[in-house]
Amino acid sequence: MGLFDFFTQEIAIDLGTANTLIIHNDKVVVDEPSIVAQDRISQRFIAVGKQAMQMHGKTHENIKTIRPLKDGVIADFHAAEHMIKGMIKMINPGRRLFQPSLKMVICIPSGITEVEKRAVKDSAEHAGAKEVYLIFEPMAAAIGIGIDVEEPMGNMIIDIGGGTSEIAVIALGGIVCDKSIRVAGDEFTSDIEDYLRRQHNILIGERTAERIKIEVGAALPELDNPPDDYAVHGRDLMTGIPKEIHVSYVEIAHALDKSISKIEEAILSALEMTPPELSADIYKTGIYLAGGGSMLRGLDKRISMKTKLPVHVAEDPLRAVARGTGIALKNADNFNFLIK
């Protein structure tokens, strides 16, 4: 470790709507929910990440939980800055005599505006970054999956995160065409909440809906190895008394159908925009899925049925983007697709 390394800390951040991951020295050192808790009276931030998540939906009037990112972009500037600072502190909790200067690569949705880009950079700079590079999520996902993005070969990547689904065709180290829609994991979660309220007259919170999505979430009503029914606890809307019901994956597949159809439409529209030579490549290579949303049971099969193309799910879909951002950080000087 050189003297220069001692003064500069290089980190890659996958700043997600649902989770934020930080990579340092090729390792995921922080993997926390993107949420902070604030004391309303003193305006102090009292918890970040998992600690704040445990308070979510259970707070009294003096504490509020804030999710600083919405649809993949920063919605609450002050909270985002605090969250980034808090998570960077988690990397090396020991007190240092001085703060090393930070060099960061942060990934952003491909459909982001200049103003939103500026917000990400400003938040990172306020959190102590001296140098900030940005990389588009589909590009980071492709690198994380292990695709050689620089070669003259078309690859289609779909990254279904918490706030956005990013669909991009990548060739020669750049995004040829992309489609970014704000239908993703969060939308699935609220679909499940709505469905249970309408069908079962039971009111559940966001965290419970999230658990249902993980335990019995599905994209198809017929699966080869279906999960067991899941016991859900919530408040009965008729009586106001807490109650338990059991939901099956078939019901959840039904509840998520509309949102998944929107993602399918976006995929078809991205395929329509693809230049013919790249379409020929995609026919051979197929479609790659990354992001937490791609872990929905049967989603790969459903997209494959819709597009008639082979669909591959990344081996660690939750971390593909973070891993790609980490690789981009190491090659920051060679990659010409990083946005300064």
N, C-alpha and C positions, 0 to 999 in steps of 0.2 A: 504494500500500500504506500504510494508516494505521498509526499508532503501535500501536493496539490489535492489529492483525493481527500486528505484530512480536512481541507478547507472547503471542499465542494461536495455536497451530497447530491447524488443523481437519483431521482425517483420517477417512476411512471405511475400515473393515476388513471384508473378507469372510473370516471366520475359518473356513476349511474343514478337513475331515478330511484331505484330500489336499494342497491348496494354500491358501496364504494370500495374498490380494491387498490392497494398501493403495492407496487413492486420495487424492491430495493435489492441490488446485487443478485438479480435473477430469481429472487424468492418472493412469494406473496407474503408480505409482512403484516398487512392490515386487510381484513375482510370484514367490513362492518355495514350494518344497515345505514342508508343515507338519511339520518334523522337526528335532530338535536332537541333538547328540552330547555325551556327558558322560564325563569322566574318572572312573572308579570310585574311584580312590585319593584324589584331592584334591577330588572332587565338583564340580570346576569344569566349566562348559559350554564346550566348546572350538570348537563350530561350530554354525551355524544355517542352515537352508534348503538351498540347492543343495550347499554344502560338506558338510553333514551327510549329505545324500542320497547323495553319492558314497561315503561310508563305509558306508552301510546294507547289511547282509548281508556285509560284508567286514572286520569289526572283530576285534581280538584281545581277550583277556579284560580288559584295563584300560580299554577304551573301550566304551561302550554307546550305541546310538542309540535315541532315544525319540520316538514319535509321540504328542504330548501330547493329541491329540483322538481320540476313538473314537466312532463313530456320531454325529458332528456335535456332540458335547459334550465338555467338558474332562474327561479321565480322569486326567491328571497335572498337578496345580495348579502345582507349583513349576516344572516344565518349560515349561508354557504361558506363565507369566508371563515366563520368561526368553526364550522364543521371541518374544513380542510386543515385549519391550524390544529384542531384537536386530534385529528387522525395522524398528522405528521408527528405530533408529540408521542403518539403510541409506538412509533418505530423504535426510538431509543429513549425509553422512559427515564434513564439515568440523567442527572443534572450534568450539563457540560459547562466548562468555563466560558466558552463562546459558542455562538450559533454558526454552524457551517453554512455557507451560502448554498442555496438550492437551485438545481437545474431540473426542470420538470418537463415531461411530455404528458399531455392530457388528451384523452380522446373525446371527440364531440360528435353529435349526430350529423349526418351529411346534409340534412335539410335545414341547417341552422342559418340564421341571418347574421349580418355583420355586427349588429348591436349585441346579439346573444354571444357571439364570439368574443367581443370586447369584454362582456361581463365575466366570462370564464377567465380571460387573461388577467383582468383587474383583481378578481378574487384570489387568483394564484399569487399575484404580485403582493397583494395586501397580506397574504399568509406567509410571505417571506421569500418568494421565488425571485431569483435574479434573472434567470433565463427561462422563458416559457415557449415550448413548441406545442402545436396542436396537431392531432392526426384524426382523420375521419374514422368513425367506428367500423364501417364495413372493411376498410383497409386494414385496421388493426386486427379485426377478426380473421381476415384472410391470412395475415402473417402468423397469427397465433395458431391457426389450424395447421400451418406448415406449407401453405401454397407459395410457390415462387412467384411473387407478384410482378417482378420485373420482366418476366419473359413474354414474348408476343403470343400469349395464349389467353383466351377468354375464360374467366371463371365467374360464376354467379354465387354471391354470398347473401344469405339472409340472416340478419342479426335481430332476434326478437328480444328486446330488453324489457325494462319496467315501463318506460314511458313511450318509447317509439319502436317501430319495426323498420329496420333499414334494409333495403334491397338494393344491391349494387352489382354491376358487371364490371370486373376489374381486368385490365390488361396493360402491359408495358408500364407498370408502376403508377397507374392512375385510374381514376374512376371514369369509365366511359359513359355509363348512364346510371342514374340512381333514382330511387323512389323512396321517400321517407314518409311513413304515415304514423299518426299518433294513436295507433291501436296496438296495444301490447299487454304485458303482464298486469299492469294496473287496471286496464280495461276489463281483462278477464276476471280480476278479483271483484270489481264492482258488478259485473254481470252475475256472478255467483250470489252476491248480496241481494240483488234485485230479484233473482229467481226464487230464492228461499223466502223472500218477503211475499212474493206473489203466489207461489205455489203452496207453501207450507205455513203461511202466516207467522213466520218466525223472524225476529229481528236479530241479525248477527253483526259483529263488528268487523273491521277491515282485517284484523289479525286472524280471526277465525276463518274468514273467507280465504285468506292466503293459505292457511293450513289445509282447508278442504281442497284447494287447487293442487297443493303438493301431494296430498294423500290419494285423492280420487280424480284428479283432473284428467280429462281425456278429450281428444279431438274427434274420435269416432265412436259411435254407439256399439260397435262390435269389436272387441279386442281379443287377441289370442290368449294372453294371460292377464285377465282382468284383476284389478285390485279389489280387496274386500270392501264392503260397505263401511262408511265412516260415520261415527256417532258425533252429531253436532249439538252443541248446547247454545241456547240463545233465549231471547225473551218472547213468549207467546204474545202476539199482538192482540188477541181477543181478551185474554185474562190478565195480561201483564205479569204472569208468573213465569219464572225460568222453566224451560222444558228441554227434553232431548228428542231429537229425531235421527233417523238413519238415512243417509243419502248414498246413492250408488253412482258409479262413474257414468252410467247411461244418462242419468239426469243432468250431470254436469256437462257432458258432451252436448246435450240439447241446449243447455244454458249458454254455452260458449259458441254455438254454431254461427250466429250472426257476425260476431267479431272475427272469427277465423275466416269467414267468407270474405270480409273486407281485406284481410291480409292476402288471401288468394287472388282477389281482383288486382291488388297492387303488384303481385308477382307477375300476373299475366300482362299487366300494362308495362312493366319493366322489360318483359321479354319482347313485347311489341316494338319497344324503342331500340332494341339491340341491333347493331349493324349485322348484316347477314353472315360475314366471315366469323364473327364472334358467336353468332347463334349456332354455327356449325361446330364450334369448339364446345359450347355448352351441351350440345346434344351428346357429345362424347364424355365430357367430364361430369355432367350432372349439376345438381344444386347442392351447396353446402349450407347447413343450418348451424347457427351459434346463438349464444345468449340463453338466459334462463328459460324464456318462453319455448325454446325448442325442445325442452325436456317434457313437454306435455305429451302424454301417451298417445301414440297413433298419429301425431301431427305430420311426421315425415311421410307416412303411408298416404295420408290424406292429400298432401301437396303433390306427391308422386302420382296419385290417381288423377288429380286435376291437370297436371302439366304433362303427363306421360313421360316424365324424365326421371332418371335415378336421383334419389335424394339421400345425402349423407349427413348424419348428425356428428358434429365435432365430439371428440372423446371426452373433453371436459368443457362442455359448452358454457358454463358459468364463468370460466376463467379464460376462455379463448381470447377475448378482447384485451383483457389485462395482460396476458402473456405476449400478445402481439405488440402492445404498447411498450412493454419492457424491451422487446427485441428492437423496436424502433428507437428507443432511448440509446441503446448501445451503438446503433449505427446512425445516430442523429446527423453526423456530418456527411454520410454517403447517400442517405435517402433524400431524394429531391422532392418527395411529396409531403414532407412535413411543412406545416404552415408556421412561419415565424411570427 
